[in-house]
Amino acid sequence: MTKILFFFAAIFTLALFASCGSNKDLQERAPAQFSDVYYTYNSDGIELNIPVVSIQDQLISLDAVYFHGMKSALKKSEEQANLYVANFRMGMGDTVMHEDPEEEYGNTPPQLPEESPFSIEKDEAIIVFTQDDKIKYYKLTGIVEKD
């Protein structure tokens, strides 16, 4: 019985130390070459635009971004080549308020806050990307608001 207990304790300790090796670290090298990153306010909230000068699509996948206390998926723009866009709903659009709840169907709720795994300022964002089947993080700085 003692051997079984010792065996499980050893496995638990090994698993604990193995999980420490998977800490999240910011990458120093950019996953792509970025142009000037900017955001705009629209009727739904914030639209973050990330122009990409060059990226190796077959090796790197830009997945999501943390910005202004929220997380959103990054999608390639259909209108502009090499532009990735993230939309953050802030509930700023028209909202239908009615005594009949069915009339309010279609109202989009604001996006819930989601804390970034790293500390960032108002003009910074964290890109979540996949490279070699591993999730990695990169900090974008100097993000400006455009009209």
Backbone as a printed PyTorch tensor [residue, N CA C, xyz], in Angstrom:
tensor([[[  0.8180,  -1.1880,   0.0000],
         [  0.0000,   0.0000,   0.0000],
         [  0.8650,   1.2570,   0.0000]],

        [[  1.9710,   1.2160,   0.7170],
         [  2.8620,   2.3660,   0.7970],
         [  3.5050,   2.6480,  -0.5570]],

        [[  3.7890,   1.5670,  -1.3010],
         [  4.4030,   1.7360,  -2.6170],
         [  3.4390,   2.4360,  -3.5760]],

        [[  2.1770,   2.0950,  -3.5000],
         [  1.1760,   2.7220,  -4.3780],
         [  1.0350,   4.2020,  -4.0270]],

        [[  0.9810,   4.5080,  -2.7510],
         [  0.8750,   5.8960,  -2.3050],
         [  2.1110,   6.6880,  -2.7340]],

        [[  3.2890,   6.0970,  -2.5830],
         [  4.5220,   6.7450,  -3.0140],
         [  4.5130,   6.9670,  -4.5230]],

        [[  4.0310,   5.9990,  -5.2870],
         [  3.9630,   6.0940,  -6.7420],
         [  3.0750,   7.2660,  -7.1690]],

        [[  1.8830,   7.3950,  -6.5640],
         [  0.9760,   8.4900,  -6.9110],
         [  1.5330,   9.8500,  -6.4890]],

        [[  2.2180,   9.8930,  -5.3640],
         [  2.8370,  11.1390,  -4.9180],
         [  3.9420,  11.5610,  -5.8910]],

        [[  4.7060,  10.6060,  -6.3830],
         [  5.7680,  10.9050,  -7.3430],
         [  5.1870,  11.4130,  -8.6560]],

        [[  4.1160,  10.8070,  -9.1240],
         [  3.4690,  11.2550, -10.3700],
         [  2.9030,  12.6610, -10.1950]],

        [[  2.2780,  12.9170,  -9.0560],
         [  1.7230,  14.2460,  -8.7880],
         [  2.8350,  15.2990,  -8.7760]],

        [[  3.9480,  15.0050,  -8.1290],
         [  5.0660,  15.9440,  -8.0710],
         [  5.6490,  16.1720,  -9.4580]],

        [[  5.8080,  15.1290, -10.2260],
         [  6.3240,  15.2500, -11.5840],
         [  5.3980,  16.0970, -12.4420]],

        [[  4.1010,  15.8850, -12.3330],
         [  3.1330,  16.6740, -13.1030],
         [  3.1640,  18.1380, -12.6850]],

        [[  3.3370,  18.3890, -11.4170],
         [  3.4020,  19.7520, -10.9160],
         [  4.6080,  20.4860, -11.4980]],

        [[  5.7700,  19.8540, -11.4930],
         [  6.9580,  20.4930, -12.0380],
         [  6.8980,  20.6030, -13.5610]],

        [[  6.2670,  19.6650, -14.2180],
         [  6.1390,  19.7270, -15.6780],
         [  5.2540,  20.8900, -16.0940]],

        [[  4.2280,  21.1910, -15.3090],
         [  3.3400,  22.2980, -15.6600],
         [  4.0190,  23.6450, -15.4730]],

        [[  5.0100,  23.7360, -14.6140],
         [  5.7300,  24.9890, -14.4140],
         [  6.5270,  25.3690, -15.6550]],

        [[  6.9000,  24.4190, -16.4590],
         [  7.6560,  24.6900, -17.6740],
         [  6.8190,  25.3000, -18.7690]],

        [[  5.5000,  25.3200, -18.6160],
         [  4.6460,  25.8580, -19.6600],
         [  4.1720,  27.2640, -19.3400]],

        [[  4.9460,  28.0260, -18.5670],
         [  4.5700,  29.3940, -18.2530],
         [  4.5000,  30.2230, -19.5200]],

        [[  3.6310,  31.2150, -19.4840],
         [  3.4520,  32.0980, -20.6300],
         [  4.5550,  33.1400, -20.6180]],

        [[  5.2380,  33.2710, -21.7380],
         [  6.2840,  34.2720, -21.8870],
         [  6.0110,  35.0930, -23.1320]],

        [[  6.3150,  36.3780, -23.0540],
         [  6.2170,  37.2290, -24.2300],
         [  7.3880,  36.9410, -25.1550]],

        [[  7.1020,  36.8580, -26.4280],
         [  8.1440,  36.6520, -27.4220],
         [  8.8120,  37.9850, -27.7150]],

        [[ 10.1130,  37.9760, -27.8720],
         [ 10.8360,  39.1990, -28.2080],
         [ 10.8200,  39.4480, -29.7060]],

        [[ 10.7720,  38.3870, -30.4860],
         [ 10.7220,  38.5250, -31.9470],
         [  9.2780,  38.5220, -32.4030]],

        [[  8.9560,  39.4700, -33.2580],
         [  7.5920,  39.5860, -33.7780],
         [  7.2740,  38.3970, -34.6830]],

        [[  6.0400,  37.8910, -34.6250],
         [  5.6570,  36.7740, -35.4880],
         [  5.4820,  37.1940, -36.9420]],

        [[  5.4050,  38.5010, -37.1720],
         [  5.2460,  39.0560, -38.5150],
         [  5.8220,  40.4650, -38.4960]],

        [[  5.9120,  41.0570, -39.6610],
         [  6.3500,  42.4460, -39.7350],
         [  5.0970,  43.3120, -39.8160]],

        [[  4.8910,  44.1580, -38.8010],
         [  3.6860,  44.9600, -38.7050],
         [  3.9410,  46.3910, -39.1440]],

        [[  2.9030,  46.9940, -39.7360],
         [  2.9120,  48.4210, -40.0360],
         [  2.2940,  49.1300, -38.8360]],

        [[  1.9170,  50.3910, -38.9650],
         [  1.3420,  51.1500, -37.8540],
         [ -0.0240,  50.6020, -37.4650]],

        [[ -0.1340,  50.1270, -36.2240],
         [ -1.3740,  49.5420, -35.7090],
         [ -2.2420,  50.6750, -35.1680]],

        [[ -3.5510,  50.6140, -35.4680],
         [ -4.4540,  51.6740, -35.0350],
         [ -5.8230,  51.0990, -34.7080]],

        [[ -6.6250,  51.9060, -34.0010],
         [ -7.9920,  51.5100, -33.6990],
         [ -8.9410,  52.6650, -33.9680]],

        [[-10.1910,  52.3180, -34.2130],
         [-11.2360,  53.3080, -34.4290],
         [-12.4570,  52.9100, -33.6080]],

        [[-13.2700,  53.8990, -33.2900],
         [-14.5510,  53.6330, -32.6380],
         [-15.6190,  53.5960, -33.7180]],

        [[-16.4980,  52.6010, -33.6410],
         [-17.6310,  52.5380, -34.5470],
         [-18.9100,  52.3880, -33.7220]],

        [[-20.0320,  52.1350, -34.3590],
         [-21.3080,  52.0900, -33.6380],
         [-21.3870,  50.9200, -32.6570]],

        [[-20.6030,  49.8820, -32.8700],
         [-20.6400,  48.7140, -31.9870],
         [-19.5930,  48.7520, -30.8850]],

        [[-18.5050,  49.4900, -31.1120],
         [-17.4340,  49.5050, -30.1210],
         [-16.1180,  49.9120, -30.7440]],

        [[-15.0950,  49.0860, -30.5250],
         [-13.7390,  49.3810, -31.0110],
         [-13.3620,  48.3820, -32.1010]],

        [[-12.7360,  48.8980, -33.1550],
         [-12.1890,  48.0420, -34.2080],
         [-10.6800,  48.2570, -34.2240]],

        [[ -9.9310,  47.2080, -33.9070],
         [ -8.4710,  47.2580, -33.9030],
         [ -7.9710,  46.7310, -35.2400]],

        [[ -7.1630,  47.5430, -35.9290],
         [ -6.6340,  47.1850, -37.2500],
         [ -5.1370,  46.9560, -37.1520]],

        [[ -4.7120,  45.7830, -37.5880],
         [ -3.2940,  45.4140, -37.5350],
         [ -2.8100,  45.1290, -38.9560]],

        [[ -2.1910,  46.1430, -39.6090],
         [ -1.6420,  45.9230, -40.9510],
         [ -0.3630,  45.0810, -40.8730]],

        [[ -0.2940,  44.0660, -41.6960],
         [  0.8520,  43.1600, -41.7060],
         [  1.6100,  43.3500, -43.0140]],

        [[  2.8890,  43.6970, -42.9080],
         [  3.7200,  43.8850, -44.0870],
         [  4.1080,  42.5230, -44.6590]],

        [[  4.5450,  41.6130, -43.7880],
         [  4.8800,  40.2610, -44.2460],
         [  4.6650,  39.2650, -43.1100]],

        [[  4.2030,  38.0770, -43.4990],
         [  3.9660,  36.9890, -42.5430],
         [  4.1060,  35.6770, -43.3050]],

        [[  4.5810,  34.6710, -42.6250],
         [  4.6560,  33.3410, -43.2240],
         [  3.3880,  32.5960, -42.8110]],

        [[  2.3420,  32.7000, -43.6450],
         [  1.0360,  32.1240, -43.3120],
         [  1.0970,  30.6330, -43.0170]],

        [[  1.9850,  29.9140, -43.6840],
         [  2.0520,  28.4690, -43.4870],
         [  2.7070,  28.0890, -42.1590]],

        [[  3.4350,  29.0380, -41.5270],
         [  4.1170,  28.7460, -40.2660],
         [  3.4740,  29.4080, -39.0530]],

        [[  2.7920,  30.5420, -39.2720],
         [  2.2580,  31.3340, -38.1640],
         [  0.7880,  31.6370, -38.3920]],

        [[  0.0220,  31.5240, -37.3230],
         [ -1.4040,  31.8410, -37.3710],
         [ -1.7000,  32.8890, -36.2940]],

        [[ -2.1580,  34.0780, -36.7080],
         [ -2.5520,  35.1070, -35.7580],
         [ -3.9670,  34.7830, -35.3030]],

        [[ -4.1400,  34.5100, -34.0120],
         [ -5.4050,  33.9690, -33.5160],
         [ -6.2970,  34.9860, -32.8090]],

        [[ -5.7400,  35.7170, -31.8540],
         [ -6.5610,  36.6090, -31.0280],
         [ -5.7080,  37.7680, -30.5370]],

        [[ -6.3850,  38.7270, -29.8840],
         [ -5.6820,  39.8920, -29.3500],
         [ -6.3700,  40.3710, -28.0790]],

        [[ -5.5690,  40.7940, -27.1090],
         [ -6.0540,  41.4410, -25.8890],
         [ -5.8370,  42.9370, -26.0580]],

        [[ -6.8970,  43.7230, -25.8200],
         [ -6.7940,  45.1680, -25.9890],
         [ -7.8720,  45.8400, -25.1550]],

        [[ -7.5250,  46.8580, -24.4230],
         [ -8.4650,  47.6360, -23.5840],
         [ -9.3040,  46.7600, -22.6630]],

        [[ -8.6660,  45.7500, -22.0770],
         [ -9.3390,  44.9080, -21.0980],
         [-10.2740,  43.8660, -21.6770]],

        [[-10.1840,  43.6000, -22.9700],
         [-11.0300,  42.5920, -23.6160],
         [-10.1800,  41.7180, -24.5340]],

        [[-10.7500,  40.5860, -24.9250],
         [-10.0880,  39.6750, -25.8540],
         [-11.0160,  39.4490, -27.0370]],

        [[-10.4330,  39.4470, -28.2380],
         [-11.2300,  39.2230, -29.4360],
         [-10.4180,  38.4110, -30.4420]],

        [[-11.1300,  37.6830, -31.2780],
         [-10.4800,  36.9140, -32.3400],
         [ -9.9320,  37.8650, -33.4020]],

        [[ -8.8070,  37.4960, -33.9910],
         [ -8.2400,  38.2570, -35.1040],
         [ -8.6920,  37.6020, -36.4030]],

        [[ -9.2440,  38.4020, -37.2990],
         [ -9.7110,  37.8860, -38.5890],
         [ -9.0490,  38.6710, -39.7100]],

        [[ -8.7310,  37.9700, -40.7670],
         [ -8.1470,  38.6150, -41.9340],
         [ -9.2390,  39.3940, -42.6530]],

        [[ -8.9490,  40.6300, -42.9980],
         [ -9.9260,  41.4890, -43.6630],
         [-10.2160,  40.9730, -45.0710]],

        [[-11.4810,  41.0340, -45.4540],
         [-11.8670,  40.6170, -46.8030],
         [-11.6490,  41.7400, -47.8040]],

        [[-11.6630,  43.0040, -47.3250],
         [-11.5140,  44.1450, -48.2190],
         [-10.0660,  44.4910, -48.5190]],

        [[ -9.2010,  44.3600, -47.5170],
         [ -7.8030,  44.7480, -47.6770],
         [ -6.8930,  43.5480, -47.4320]],

        [[ -5.9760,  43.3470, -48.3620],
         [ -5.0050,  42.2650, -48.1900],
         [ -4.0420,  42.6530, -47.0640]],

        [[ -3.5950,  41.6740, -46.3310],
         [ -2.6200,  41.8480, -45.2500],
         [ -3.1020,  42.7780, -44.1310]],

        [[ -4.3880,  42.7540, -43.8440],
         [ -4.9260,  43.5110, -42.7190],
         [ -5.6970,  42.5450, -41.8270]],

        [[ -5.3370,  42.5270, -40.5520],
         [ -6.0570,  41.7210, -39.5720],
         [ -6.8930,  42.6590, -38.7070]],

        [[ -8.1320,  42.2390, -38.4140],
         [ -9.0700,  43.0990, -37.6970],
         [ -9.6410,  42.3460, -36.5000]],

        [[ -9.7500,  43.0610, -35.3820],
         [-10.4080,  42.5300, -34.1840],
         [-11.4970,  43.5200, -33.7910]],

        [[-12.6810,  43.0190, -33.4980],
         [-13.8050,  43.8640, -33.0890],
         [-14.1360,  43.5990, -31.6320]],

        [[-14.2790,  44.6860, -30.8810],
         [-14.6030,  44.6210, -29.4620],
         [-15.9550,  45.3070, -29.2640]],

        [[-16.9840,  44.5330, -28.9220],
         [-18.3310,  45.0780, -28.7210],
         [-18.4120,  45.7600, -27.3670]],

        [[-18.8260,  46.9940, -27.3790],
         [-18.9470,  47.7430, -26.1350],
         [-20.3980,  48.1210, -25.8510]],

        [[-21.3420,  47.6240, -26.6610],
         [-22.7520,  47.9140, -26.4260],
         [-23.1100,  49.3500, -26.7110]],

        [[-22.4190,  49.9740, -27.6780],
         [-22.6510,  51.3760, -27.9740],
         [-23.7190,  51.5680, -29.0480]],

        [[-24.0970,  50.5190, -29.7660],
         [-25.0360,  50.6500, -30.8680],
         [-26.4680,  50.8420, -30.3900]],

        [[-27.3960,  50.8880, -31.3510],
         [-28.8070,  51.0360, -31.0160],
         [-29.3090,  49.7940, -30.3020]],

        [[-30.0210,  50.0010, -29.2230],
         [-30.5680,  48.9100, -28.4390],
         [-32.0760,  49.0720, -28.3780]],

        [[-32.7860,  47.9960, -28.6620],
         [-34.2460,  48.0110, -28.6040],
         [-34.6750,  47.6340, -27.2010]],

        [[-35.3870,  48.5430, -26.5520],
         [-35.9520,  48.2720, -25.2290],
         [-37.4680,  48.2140, -25.3890]],

        [[-38.0780,  47.1160, -24.9390],
         [-39.5080,  46.9300, -25.1410],
         [-40.0730,  46.1380, -23.9740]],

        [[-41.3530,  46.3240, -23.6940],
         [-41.9760,  45.5660, -22.6000],
         [-42.0920,  44.0880, -22.9430]],

        [[-42.1300,  43.7760, -24.2470],
         [-42.1520,  42.3860, -24.7030],
         [-40.7080,  41.9510, -24.9670]],

        [[-40.1600,  41.0270, -24.1650],
         [-38.7590,  40.6220, -24.3330],
         [-38.4330,  40.0870, -25.7320]],

        [[-39.4180,  39.5410, -26.4360],
         [-39.1500,  39.0180, -27.7780],
         [-38.7970,  40.1350, -28.7570]],

        [[-39.2640,  41.3410, -28.4880],
         [-38.9400,  42.4810, -29.3450],
         [-37.4740,  42.8930, -29.1910]],

        [[-36.8610,  42.5040, -28.0830],
         [-35.4710,  42.8510, -27.8310],
         [-34.5010,  41.8350, -28.4320]],

        [[-35.0500,  40.8080, -29.0700],
         [-34.2080,  39.8030, -29.7150],
         [-33.3550,  40.4840, -30.7860]],

        [[-32.0940,  40.1740, -30.8250],
         [-31.1920,  40.7750, -31.7970],
         [-30.2890,  41.8200, -31.1720]],

        [[-30.6140,  42.2940, -29.9640],
         [-29.7020,  43.1970, -29.2700],
         [-28.4180,  42.4360, -28.9580]],

        [[-27.2950,  43.0280, -29.2730],
         [-26.0310,  42.3620, -28.9650],
         [-25.5060,  42.8940, -27.6390]],

        [[-25.2140,  42.0050, -26.7130],
         [-24.7150,  42.4550, -25.4080],
         [-23.2760,  42.9430, -25.5350]],

        [[-22.8560,  43.8010, -24.6280],
         [-21.4490,  44.2140, -24.6530],
         [-20.5430,  43.0270, -24.3470]],

        [[-19.3250,  43.1140, -24.8350],
         [-18.3490,  42.0530, -24.6220],
         [-17.8770,  42.0820, -23.1680]],

        [[-17.7690,  40.9280, -22.5820],
         [-17.3180,  40.8450, -21.1950],
         [-15.8190,  41.1100, -21.1070]],

        [[-15.3880,  41.7680, -20.0480],
         [-13.9530,  42.0060, -19.8840],
         [-13.2020,  40.6840, -19.7170]],

        [[-12.0030,  40.6510, -20.2440],
         [-11.1420,  39.4790, -20.0820],
         [ -9.7240,  39.9830, -19.8770]],

        [[ -9.1810,  39.6700, -18.7400],
         [ -7.8740,  40.1850, -18.3670],
         [ -6.7740,  39.5580, -19.2130]],

        [[ -5.8430,  40.3990, -19.6350],
         [ -4.6940,  39.9510, -20.4060],
         [ -3.7630,  39.1460, -19.5040]],

        [[ -3.0760,  38.1440, -20.0490],
         [ -2.1200,  37.3870, -19.2320],
         [ -0.8830,  38.2110, -18.8740]],

        [[ -0.7560,  39.3990, -19.4690],
         [  0.3750,  40.2770, -19.2020],
         [ -0.1360,  41.6850, -18.9300]],

        [[  0.6300,  42.4470, -18.2160],
         [  0.2730,  43.8280, -17.9260],
         [  0.5210,  44.6790, -19.1720]],

        [[ -0.5090,  45.4340, -19.5880],
         [ -0.3690,  46.2870, -20.7730],
         [ -0.9620,  47.6640, -20.5010]],

        [[ -0.4530,  48.6530, -21.2290],
         [ -0.9310,  50.0270, -21.1480],
         [ -2.0570,  50.2310, -22.1600]],

        [[ -2.6390,  51.4430, -22.1680],
         [ -3.7560,  51.7580, -23.0770],
         [ -3.3400,  51.7210, -24.5470]],

        [[ -2.0690,  51.9970, -24.8460],
         [ -1.6170,  52.0040, -26.2390],
         [ -0.8890,  50.7070, -26.6150]],

        [[ -1.1810,  49.6270, -25.8820],
         [ -0.5380,  48.3410, -26.1480],
         [ -1.5830,  47.2370, -26.2960]],

        [[ -1.1930,  46.1950, -26.9740],
         [ -2.0490,  45.0210, -27.1480],
         [ -1.1680,  43.7770, -27.1230]],

        [[ -1.7670,  42.6590, -26.7580],
         [ -1.0680,  41.3710, -26.7660],
         [ -1.6730,  40.5130, -27.8650]],

        [[ -0.8330,  40.1070, -28.8120],
         [ -1.2860,  39.2160, -29.8900],
         [ -1.0540,  37.7810, -29.4420]],

        [[ -2.0650,  36.9510, -29.6360],
         [ -1.9590,  35.5140, -29.3750],
         [ -1.7960,  34.8570, -30.7380]],

        [[ -0.7060,  34.1300, -30.9240],
         [ -0.4710,  33.4670, -32.2010],
         [  0.0120,  32.0400, -31.9850]],

        [[ -0.1210,  31.2470, -33.0250],
         [  0.3120,  29.8500, -32.9780],
         [  1.4820,  29.6700, -33.9260]],

        [[  2.5420,  29.0600, -33.4010],
         [  3.7180,  28.7470, -34.2090],
         [  4.2180,  27.3840, -33.7640]],

        [[  4.4190,  26.4810, -34.7040],
         [  4.8610,  25.1110, -34.4050],
         [  3.9230,  24.4440, -33.3990]],

        [[  2.6230,  24.6460, -33.5620],
         [  1.5830,  24.0710, -32.6900],
         [  1.7230,  24.5060, -31.2400]],

        [[  2.3720,  25.6410, -30.9850],
         [  2.5050,  26.1900, -29.6410],
         [  1.8900,  27.5820, -29.6220]],

        [[  1.1610,  27.8850, -28.5510],
         [  0.5620,  29.2070, -28.3980],
         [  1.6020,  30.1450, -27.8190]],

        [[  1.7760,  31.2980, -28.4740],
         [  2.7740,  32.2690, -28.0590],
         [  2.1310,  33.6520, -27.9900]],

        [[  2.8360,  34.6020, -27.3540],
         [  2.3120,  35.9490, -27.1370],
         [  3.3510,  36.9750, -27.5600]],

        [[  2.8560,  38.0760, -28.1350],
         [  3.7290,  39.1780, -28.5340],
         [  3.0390,  40.4990, -28.2060]],

        [[  3.7910,  41.4460, -27.6690],
         [  3.2200,  42.7470, -27.2910],
         [  3.4230,  43.7680, -28.4040]],

        [[  2.3000,  44.3610, -28.8420],
         [  2.3390,  45.4810, -29.7810],
         [  2.2990,  46.7720, -28.9680]],

        [[  3.1070,  47.7570, -29.3540],
         [  3.1350,  49.0260, -28.6350],
         [  2.8790,  50.1740, -29.6000]],

        [[  2.5610,  51.3390, -29.0510],
         [  2.3780,  52.5340, -29.8730],
         [  1.1110,  52.5220, -30.7110]],

        [[  0.0610,  51.9020, -30.2330],
         [ -1.1960,  51.8420, -30.9740],
         [ -1.9010,  53.1870, -30.8280]],

        [[ -2.3490,  53.7480, -31.9490],
         [ -2.9660,  55.0750, -31.9460],
         [ -4.4200,  54.9910, -32.3840]],

        [[ -5.2030,  55.9960, -31.9690],
         [ -6.6090,  56.0860, -32.3810],
         [ -6.6820,  56.9280, -33.6480]],

        [[ -7.4530,  56.4550, -34.6200],
         [ -7.6970,  57.2160, -35.8470],
         [ -9.1880,  57.5310, -35.9220]],

        [[ -9.4810,  58.6360, -36.5700],
         [-10.8860,  59.0420, -36.7280],
         [-11.5710,  58.2750, -37.8180]]])
